[in-house]
Amino acid sequence: MFPILTVMVALPAVGAAVLWALPSGARERVREIALGITVLELALAVALFLQFDTATAGEIQFSETYAWIPQIGASWALGVNGIGLLMVVLAALLTPLAILAGWWEDRDPARRTHYLALVLLSEAFMVGIFAARDVFLFYVLFEAMLIPLYFLIGSFGGLQRRYAAVKFLLYSLVGGLIMLVGVVALYFQGPGGEEAFLTDNLTALDMSASTERLIFLAFFFAFAIKAPMVPLHTWLPTVAENARPGTTALLVAVLDKIGTFGMLTLCVALFPEAAEWAAPVIIVFAVISVIYGALLAIGQRNMLRLVAFTSVSHFGIMVLGIFAFTQTSVEGAALYMFNHGLSTGALFFAVGFLIHRRGTADVTEYGGLQKVVPVFAGTFLVIGLSALALPGLSPFISEIMVLVGAFSVAKAAVIVATLGVVLAALYVLLTYQKVFTGPVPEARPTFRELTRRERVVLWPLIALMLVLGFLPGIAIDVLSEPSADIVSTVPVQEAGE
Amino acid sequence: MSFVTPEIAWAPLAPLIIVLGAAAAGILVESFVRTPERRRVAQLTLALAALLAAFGTAVVQWAMLDGAGTVVLADMMTVDRQALAWQVLILVFGVLGTLLFASRTRAGEEAFTPLGSVAPGSTEETIARRKGFQVTEVFPLALFAVGGMMLFTAVTDLIFLFVALEVFSLPLYILVALARRRRFLSHEGALKYFLLGAFSSAILLFGAAFLYGATGTTAYAGVAAGIASATGLDPLILAGAVMVIVGLMFKIGAVPFHSWTPDAYQGAPTPVTAFMGAATKAAATAALIRVVYEALYALEWELSLLFWIVAIASMLLGTVVALVQTDLKRMLAYSSIAHAGFILVAFAGFPDGALSALPFYLASYGLATMGAFAVISQVRERAEDGTVLGEATRLGQWAGLGKRSPLLAGAMALFLLSFAGIPLTAGFVGKFVAFAAAISSGAWPLVLIAVVASAAAAFFYVRLIVLMFLTDVPEGQEDAIEIEFSPYARTVVILTAAAVLLLGIVPGPVLSVFENAGVLLLGAAG
């Protein structure tokens, strides 16, 4: 069988190497080359989606296993179920858009080459992580991915980019290293041998409750940093403020999903009893994230920080859905992972376009743009409405699924979390009001309308949100079986809270 | 009492004989070849040829070894796969070190003083420099050190352990003192290294005497038997065991026996630092493995407290003090102390896995260390008038190195990431196997401390990467740094960088080699 997933990991990685190896004379066309590679990757992802057998969405498909380091039981094992599939598609979809969104960011061809090569490298890691079926491989990619991201944040971006890069790296590294202890400990609980780290060999292990809980916590800690949960979220606003909007879009829309993805496919799937044990506390933190993120978002003047805090809030909803352990809520969380990628990706791109025009992320510097750039204003409004989960746009479905699904098990949590949804309306509409309404500023008459390139970036995302808003079945079909499998592993779900 | 000549198996000794023989021949070359330049060429050729020949012989030995290994020199030495693995590793470090010893600046300046015996700054020194004197005896000295270390990994007798220790330590004391620039610093480092080294040798010998007194023998097997037959806890045995281990921990550079490390690392000529940092740690770890697993294994419970305390202290002190260093060589010295702690973590509980994990860990650590110091040797200060001075080891001087030399800065970043244990570098696999060994014996709290220390350590490795890549060259400092080009040092940088990457991505073959090495011929653990 054609090893499509390995090719999808290798293609951007090789592409990055090619970009770096290009002689400086050939660097004029580097954007086109990078875009071409990512579009090809997207085509592969679409092919993957079409080839995916929805009837058996709960099972791992496109599976490949090669011995990698048999001495310590690590394999190069890839494969996706419905959840992994959607995440791979999301990564492949947003990377070309990020490249297109940052088309004019660099004047210097050498810098541009570095940037694009690092983006390609990150894409390779993202696809690899979402497709990894081996805990060791997952961990290696999870940690190694920090290097391209570190340079993406630290070399390209705002004034405090170095501080942001180091903060990001240290947060992630602390989480990663603690997870490493869990990975090693898990090895000794598993069957050992040359394929000891295959997730299939690590499910339903017979280990003592305390061991399971400790290993679960080691994993969960790393994922809670990645999917920024209060109080481990503080790296995100710093990074969002200082990195390029394109980088942040990839980071928040795709990479941070590794956190929730890991919670779903590793934390809950491998340690169901410990997950059940920890769920009440995690749900409390998730709800705190929802409210705290939303409240801080309202207080932000910097639009990039604002979007970052809204994501903290949204990630809280995903985590709530995962740890409520009902079919609907888990399905909703998985769906939200995809939809939030579309919505937040678009939001960061759009804010990036604003910043590109005026050179600042401060909302108070804007105003009255509705009349100057009506198309931009309308596009921005739709994207903003998707973030507040307006019915008709896809995030709505997923958010409602999480809240309805979780209601039966955690009533209080859902009621409080719903408040976060109300707050979302506040921060989205207030921002829109400050930027686009009000009197037309006379001093700054020139403000460009959305260019064709920018429309190509934003409109497909909006279209996709509309399609999935009215026909969510396309995505839910591939998610319901894997979600059911995950829910069924968790021992009890009687309403208890 | 009649003296019985011991049976000597010559073949397993061949690598050792080649290296030590070449070292002796090197002394003769020193006396008979008069012209410095020709002498240098002869010494370099001899050293490299001997090391490569010994490497080849050791590999052949490995291939021909039937069963677990051979006892040579009447129980005083064992050549088994574990010993051969370490010897091959030390020979690799020897070859890389020799290449670094031979490196010169564009202006033809070596890392070593032209005449070690004259006072720094004296007229004689100026004359020696002008006449083009060279201390080519560094090559035979390095060979002696390599030979001593190879012996160190194979000895199974406490007296012989002491002899081997001295054989490799004495040349190193001299080498440390031979720096061309900042000679007082070099002398200071060498003197501290010598005094503390002598002190540690004495402790080791004292411990050996205790063990002899308690068990009536100096052979590891006999000591193990003596410990096993002792009723209750013999304080003599415990004191002896602790002192022997402490003597070896000095050489590994673990806290609180580390105080020579920063000064010796900083003062020594950088090629010597590279060689010493990589090879001494490897040899001392190998000897510690043998002592622990062949002689003192039964004392696991009693000794574990020592290992825990020293490991934790090394990791914490190494990491915390490295955070505030402003000199690159000192920073790496403290980082080496932290790594000594990680090495000792693998010993906790004396797991079988340590026997194959530690050679890999030391291989990954040693390669990155040699590479990092090779890079340091190539980054020089430049005076206002354009003359090239010594190495630029102040951290601030490395700002913007990524622009000046992407190759060197990139390689350095790779070595630092490997020290930090980031996946896809050798350092990660090394940490993984070492931590796995520790967890297998239940020492997970120690591993937890180790990962926290790793995360903190990452901070200062990353700080250097930030300086090199994310910081611009300071205004007006554009001409303050000279990137040297020595083909020897470049070769070392490229080889070690490739090895660090390769061991990080496909560690399988090397891991299985060391897995085969993970059995001791006389091991109580086996």
Contacts between the chains, C-beta under 8 A, distances in Angstrom:
chain1	res1	chain2	res2	distance
A	67	B	508	7.8
A	68	B	506	7.8
A	68	B	508	7.1
A	69	B	429	7.6
A	69	B	506	7.6
A	69	B	507	5.7
A	69	B	508	4.7
A	69	B	511	6.5
A	70	B	508	6.4
A	71	B	507	7.7
A	71	B	508	5.8
A	71	B	511	3.9
A	71	B	512	5.3
A	71	B	515	5.9
A	72	B	429	8.0
A	72	B	432	6.9
A	72	B	433	6.7
A	72	B	436	7.2
A	72	B	511	6.8
A	139	B	423	7.1
A	140	B	423	3.9
A	140	B	424	6.5
A	140	B	428	7.4
A	141	B	423	7.5
A	143	B	422	6.0
A	143	B	423	4.4
A	143	B	428	7.5
A	144	B	422	6.5
A	144	B	423	4.4
A	144	B	424	4.6
A	146	B	422	7.2
A	147	B	417	6.9
A	147	B	422	6.6
A	150	B	462	7.7
A	151	B	469	7.0
A	154	B	466	6.7
A	154	B	469	7.5
A	154	B	470	4.6
A	155	B	469	6.7
A	155	B	470	5.9
A	161	B	470	7.5
A	162	B	466	5.5
A	162	B	470	4.9
A	162	B	471	7.4
A	165	B	466	7.4
A	165	B	470	7.0
A	166	B	459	7.6
A	166	B	462	6.0
A	166	B	463	7.7
A	166	B	466	6.5
A	169	B	458	7.3
A	169	B	462	5.9
A	170	B	455	6.8
A	170	B	458	6.8
A	170	B	459	6.2
A	170	B	462	7.6
A	173	B	420	7.8
A	173	B	454	7.9
A	173	B	455	5.1
A	173	B	458	5.2
A	174	B	452	7.7
A	174	B	455	4.5
A	177	B	421	7.8
A	177	B	451	3.8
A	177	B	452	7.5
A	177	B	454	5.4
A	177	B	455	5.2
A	178	B	448	7.6
A	178	B	451	6.0
A	180	B	431	7.8
A	180	B	432	7.3
A	180	B	435	7.1
A	180	B	451	6.1
A	181	B	435	7.2
A	181	B	439	7.5
A	181	B	444	6.6
A	181	B	447	5.5
A	181	B	448	5.8
A	181	B	451	5.7
A	184	B	432	6.9
A	184	B	435	5.3
A	184	B	436	4.9
A	184	B	439	5.0
A	184	B	447	7.2
A	185	B	439	5.7
A	185	B	444	6.5
A	187	B	436	6.5
A	188	B	436	7.8
A	188	B	439	6.2
A	188	B	440	6.0
